[in-house]
């Protein structure tokens, strides 16, 4: 098969002539070839394998480019990288690898193209296209990767037990590719993951999280999380999720399986947002239910306080997986904590005060919170499904009306602490906070509008009640 049409970018001709000058055979391999054949966007990464020095090839290619890009060299791995326009090109010498049981870092030796293709994780990533003048565009497919692309299969080039034991990250990559491409993992490869799943312990949490992100960013993330659960990997990586699995029954009363419910919510939200942190929120929104599950004869199964418990668990999970403990984590925490608030509003008569409080507490995250709660509707009863969504439409409409009138989102008090200090000739003290809180509550309850004149008058009234003396020049 000739795929010369895949190499229309002029950069490939430059690499080709440079490789011929150096008398080095070279090939474009991996994801670029796979995605081109699948007619997917080929992305911004190109991997070049040289039978010889990839570093030398990269340096000479850089010299021939008009913008003379910087070449980043990694001598330990025999690789070099440069940026051309918006493309990142990595050059590596063909190699063969051998592994020890304790580490995924291999012992690397120079090798042939065949050696390099054998060390690839899957047949669909072992495809190579020749770049030299003599074979420009020729596809080399020693493991029938094109057939596996056609049949939508994830297969390892060699014995899957060896592939996954050598580099356990490949188990997650198999599941990630199956999720992204909607492919099926070959049965032998799947069984090998189940046999080797505990080897994931030698992989750093940072590398694991990269794969989890990519699974979550897929069109239907549940595919990946079901595979993670079936192979045993999920129990090791995210035990908070597997703890939700199962249905208990006491005295004829049962609760839903919150694990499968969670996966439905994640798929629902994936239809409406590409925000990976909002997708993380959907994945974690019910993790507090396992530790708070209780049964009482009066009310049946309850999960009281699961939102607060879940938000605390988010912090510990992020810390364990070495995920960012910054505004991203706080965002997920807050939405998990508030995940039931709009649902409670939608199930009863909605007051303006309740809507104001919701908007105030959620702040800039209110739209994402509503998206989460709408995704949380997984009932299979068409009448209930329609009713719940209609109720959320009412809540959203109320939010628009309240916000237009009262400007509660990202609330800033109409009267500042400095103005209170000037009005009563005060130094910093607790009474200032009491007055600000009193004004805020009055606005949220609808007792006064969110405007300065009304808030200032209320400030004077409350200050007098607290026994504060107005400054003689106090004016509204």
N, C-alpha and C positions, 0 to 999 in steps of 0.2 A: 504494500500500500504506500502511495506517495502522498505526503501531506505538505507539499511545498506551499500551498495556499495558506497554511497556518503561520508561515514565516514571512508575511508581507511587511512587517515592521522593518525598516532599514537597519535596525540594530543587529538583526540576525546576519545580514550580509557583511557587516563590519566584523562581527565575531568570526564568521566563516573565513574571510580573507586573512584575518589575523592568525587564526589557527593554522591555515595553510602555510603562512610565512614561517611559523614556529615548528612546522611539521608535527603538529599535535592533532590527533583525532578528537573531536568534541561533539557533544550531543545536548539537546535540550530535553530534559526529563521531568517526570513527575506530574504535579498538578496542572501545569500549563497544558501538557499534552492531553491529560484526562479530560479537562474541562473543555478544551477545543472540540474533542470528539463528541462530547455530550452536548455541544452547542450551548454551554454555559458561559457566563462572563469569565474570561481567563484571568481576571484579577491583576494585581500589580506586582506579582512575584514571578521571576523566571529563574529556574535552576539549570545551570550548565555543568555538565560533567566532562572533564578533560582527561584523556589517557596520557597523563603527564602532569605538569605543574599547572594547576588551576590558578594559582597566584600569579605566575608569570603571564599567563594569558590575560588575566584581568587587568594587570598593569599596562600591557601594550594596547588593549582595547581602550582603556581610559585615555591614553595619549592620542588616539585617533579621533576621539570625540571632541567636538569644537568647544564644549564647555568644560573640558578637562575635569571630570568628577573626581572627588577624593576616593581612593581605594582603601577600604578598611580590611586589614589583613589579620587573620587568626591562624598563626603558624601551627599551633598545637593541633588544630583540626585540618590543616592544609586547605583552608578556605579563604576566599576574598570576596568582598562585596562592594558594589558601587551603585549609585543611583543615576538613572538616565531618564530625564523628563520625570514622569510620575511612576517609573518602573524601578523596582529593586531587583538587581541581578546578582545572584550568588554563583561564584565559580568554585568548583571543588575538583580535586584530582580523584579519579576512579579509585575505589578502595575496597578492601575486604575487611571484615571485622570478626573478632572473637570476643566472647564475653565471659566474665566470671559470675558465679552464682550470687555474689553479694552486691553487685553494682550494675547499673544500666550503661555505664560508661565503657565502651569497648576498647580493646587493643586494636589499633588501626594499622594496616599495612597497605602499600600500593597494590592495585589490582587492575583487572581488565574491566571492560564495560559489563561483561557477564557477571563478574564478581559484584560490581556495583548494583546491578539490577537484582541479584539474589538477596542483597541485604535490605532491599526496600520492604516496606511493611506489607503492601498488598499488590496483587497483580495489576490492578488498575492504576497504581502509582509507579509501576516498573516500566512503563512505556517510554520509549526514547525516539527522538527524531534526529537523524544525522544532519550536521551543520557544515561539514567540509564540502568543497566544490564537487568532490567525487560522489557524495551520497546525499547532497542537499535535499531535504524533504523526505528522505526514506524512513519509514516507520520500522523500528525494531521492537518486536513483541514476543519475547521468548516464552512467556507464560500464559499466552492467550488472554491477555488483559482486555483486548477489544471485545472478545466474546463475553467476558464477564461484565463488561459495560453494557453490552446488548442484553444480557440475561439479568442485569441488576443484582450482581452478586459481589459480596466482599469475601475475597479468598486470599490467603497468604501464598507467596511464591514457593516457600519451603514448608516443612512440617510445622503446623501452627503451634504445637507445643514448644518447639525450639524458638520460633519467632516471638511468642508472647513471654516466654521465660527469660529470653535474652533481654528484651526491652518491654517491660510490662505496660509502659505508656501506650503501646500499640493496641492493647485491649480497649482502652478508652477511645483511641482513634478509630478502631473498627466500629464501635458503637456510634461515634460522632458521624462518621461517613454514612453509616446506615441511616442515621436520622436526617442528615442534610440532603442526601441524594434519594431517600426513600428506597434504599437497596436492602436486600436480605443478606445476613451474615451466613456464609456457608456452614452447614451443620457440623463439619469437622472443626472448623475454626471456632464455632460457638461453644462446642463441648470443651475445646482447649481453653477458652476463656474461663469456663466454669471450673476447670481443673487448676488453673493458674491464678485465679483471682486474688489470692492472698499475697501474691508477688507485688501487688500494687503498693505495698508498704514501703518499697525502696524508692518510690517516686516522690519527688517533692510536692508539697501541697500547691505551690505556685503553678507547677505544670498541670496538675490535676484540674485546678480552677480554670485554666485556659480552655481545656476541653469541655468543662461544664458550661462555660460561657457560650461556646460554639454550639453545644446541644440546645441551650436555651434560646439562642438566636435563630434556630432552625424554624421552618414553617410550622412543624408539628412536634414540639419538644417532647410530648409524651412517649413517642417512639423510643427515644433514647433512654428516658427514665424507666420505662418498662423493661428494656434490655438490661440496664444497670441492675435493676431489682432481680431479674431472673438469673443473672450470672453471679449474684452475691456481692458485686462491687458496691452497690448502693449502701448496703449495711455497713461497710467499712468506711465509706466516704461521707455519707449523710444519714447516720442512724436516726436523726430526728424525723426523717421522712418515713423510713421503714417502720418506725414505732406507731405510725398512724394506720398501718395495714391491719385488716381483719374486722370482723363484726362480732360484738359480744351480745349475748341474749340472756336476760334475766326475767323470769316470770312472764315470758312471752313478749317482752319489749326489747327491741333491737335498735341500734343506731346504724347510720350509713358507714360504709368503708371510707374513711377520710383520706386514705392514700389515693384511691382511684378518683375520688371527688377532686382532690388537689390537682391531679393530672388533667382532668377535664377543665378546671379553671385556668391552668397554664395554657392549654390549647385555645381556650376561648379568648384569653387576653392577647395571645400571639396574633390573632386576627385583627387586632385594633392598635397595636403599638410595637415599635421596634426597640423601645427603651429596655435594655437588658436588665436594668435595676428594677423596673416595674415588673418584669417577668420573674425576677428573683422574688419579689414581694408576693406574687401569686403562688410561687412554689412554696413559700414559707408561711403563708398567712394563717395556716391552721396548725402549725407545729406545736403550739401550746395545748392542743386538745388531748394529746396522749397523757401528759402528766396531770391534767386537771379533770380527767374523766371520772365521773362518779355516778352511782345509781341510787335513787331513792324511790320508795314505793309510791310516794305522793306524786312526783313529777316525772319519774323515769330517768333516762340518761341526761346528765347535765355536763357542761364544760365551763363552769363559772370561772371567769377571770382568765380564760385562755388567751385573750388578746394581750394582756399585760405579761403573762408568762411567756408567750411567744416572742414578744418584743425583747425580753431579756435574753431569751435563747438565741436570738439573732446575733447579739453581740458575741456570745461565747462561740457560736459557730463560725462567725467571721474571723475571730481571733485564732481559732484552731486551724482554720484553712489558710491563715495568713492572707486573708482578703483585706481590702483597705478599711481601716477603722476611722474613716473620715466622714464627710458629708454623704457619701454613698450609703454607708452603713446606717447613718442616722435617718436617711430617707426611707430605707427599707424598714427600720425599726418603727418609725412613726406611722407608716402606712399599715404595718401589721397591727400595731396598737389600736389604730382607728378603724380597722377593717369591718367592724360590725356596726359602726355608728350610723351610716346612711341606711343600712338595712333596717335598723330599729325605727328610723324616721319614716321609711317608706311603708311601714306596716301599720301606721296609725295616722290620725289627723295631724297634719304638719303645721306647726305654728311658725310665724316669722321669727320668733325668738330662738326656736330650736335650729332653724336654718342659719340664722346669724351666728350662733355658737359653733355650728359645724364648719362654716366658712372661716370663722376666726381661728378655730383650733387647727384646721387643716392648712390654712394659709395658702402658700403658692402650690401646695400639693393637692388642692381640692379636686381638680379635674382628673388627676391620676387616681385619686381615691375613688371617685365615682366610676371610672373605668374598671377598677379592680372589683368593686361591688357588683357591677353589672355582669362581669365575667363569672362571678361567684354563683350566678343563677344556673344551676345544672339540673333542675327538675325536669323529668320526662313527661310531666302532665302539661299538655298544651295550654289548658285554661290557666293554671297557676303561672306558667312561664310568661304568658301574655300579661297577666295581672301584675306580676312583679316588675316587669319592664315598663309597664304603663305607670306604676307608682314611682319608679326612678325618673321617668320623664317629668312627672309632677314636681319631684324634688329639684331636678335640674332647672325647671322653669322658675320655681320659687327662688332658687339661688340667683338667677339672673335678675329677677325683680328686686330682691333684697339688696344685691350688690349695686344696682343702678341707683337705688335710693340711699343706701347707708354706707357704701364704700368700705365694707368690712375686710375684704381680702387685703392681706399685708397691712393690717390695721396700724395706724399711728395715732396716738391720743391727740385730740384737738387742743388740749392744754398741756404744756410741757412742765416738767419738774421745776425748771428755772422760773417759769411764770408763777407757779404756786409759791415758790420761795420769795419772789418779789412781792406777791400779793399780801403775804402775811409776815414779811420781813423775817424769814426763817433761814437757818443754816440746815444742811442735810440732816434729816431726821425721819423716823418711821411714819410720821403723819403725812408726809408727802406721798409715800407709797400707798397709804390708806386712801387718800383723796383720789389718786390716779386710778386705783382699783375700783373705787366707788363710781367714778365717771364711766369707766369701761363697762362695768356691769349694767349701769343705767342705759347705755347705748345698746348693748346686746339684748337687754330685755325690752327694748323699744320704748323706754320711759322718756328719753330725749333723743332727738336726731343726732347724727354724727356730724356736728358742726360746732364751731368755736363759741358762738354767742351763748347757745344753750349750755354747753359744757362749762363755760366760764362762770355762768350764773350758778350752776350746780356746785362748782368748786367753792364759791364764796359761801353758799349755804352749808355745805358739809364742813368747811373750815370753821365756821361759826359754831356748829354743833360740837366740834371737837375742842372748843374753847380757845380757838386761835383768834388773835386780834388782827383785823385788817389794817394794812398799811394805808395811811391817809390818802395817798395818790392812786389807790387801786381803782382802775377803770375797766369796764368791759369793752 
